[in-house]
Amino acid sequence: MLSSSEWEETPRKEESGYASASSSHANFAEIFFTKPHLRFINQQLKQLEPQDILRWCLTTLPSLYQTTAFGLSGLVTLDMLSKLHSPIKSQADLIFLDTLHHFTETLALVDKIKKKYSNVNIHIYKPAAVETPEEFSAKYGIHLWESSEDLYDWIAKIEPQQRAYADLQVKAVLTGRRRSQGGKRAYLDVIEVDDTGVVKVNPLANWTFDQVQNYIFENDVPYNELLDRGYKSIGDWHSTQPVANGEGERSGRWKGRPKTECGIHNKKSRYAQLLAAQEAKEEEESLNRSVNERLQIA
């Protein structure tokens, strides 16, 4: 009798007639979500508790990671994953974008998380070619977020995220976004697919701030000390303020400005679009030069 692992490794002399992971078919279909399929999955998952959504993710989505800045929602997801009882791996590696402009309290929380969840790998990505805030200012300019907000988002967050996804071969990510956070997030589905094909899962999409906070307290999950000082959504120190009673959860982010997202959850930042346009222009110019050179030779 072959064990399950031996069975998986045994070459097939005969096949069932259908394609499978062990099939020799050269034209093996890629798995992807059609719009009707995605709509059906969301209709099903929105009826489930976050733990059940996480179980679905672990058994369904390859190369699954959790992106987090260690906000309350991300911490809840991390703790839930650590408590799932499953014969398969029940933890997703974390990706943390260290913009070099986080609060000291946020960085202290990272150390606490490493101690409490010691079996979880944390992949930390910083802006390219710099390690400290001083190096960032020297290379990219002092207070870049004031002189060129889109460029700051690209350098500090979007490019490091893209680099992380490429290095780690990320296919799917868990996020901490919730509908109760308002703004564009008010219309969140549980499962989304971004314009690069990465599947984004929002397991706490249906939860409120109170539910998240209660879970943190009831399960003794380490959290950012700034929460006790009136902060609810915490990002970079230069764009985050406490919120007053009655204000929205994310109203302390970019306060007084229409901005609600830093770019990593938008389809494409304006700076990314500019880069894409420049690349397209360079390719067109290169093609034109090549054509002209061939015409001259002829």
Buried (B, 14 or more C-beta within 10 A) or exposed (E): EEEEEEEEEEEEEEEEEEEEEEEEEEEEEEEEBEEEEBEEBBEEBBEBEBBEBBBBBBEBBEBBBBBBBBBBBBBBBBBBBBEBEEEEEBBBBBBBBBBBBBBEBBEEBBEBBEEBBEEBEBBEBBBEEBEEEEBBBEEBBEEBBEEBBBBBBBBBBBBBBBBBBEEBEBBBBBBBBBBBBEBEBEEBBBBBBBEEEBBBBBBBBBBBBEBBBEBBEEEEBBBBBBBEEEBBBBBBBEBBBBBEEEBBBBBBBBBEEEBBBBBBBBEBBBBBEBBEEEEEEEEEEEEEEEEEEEEEEE
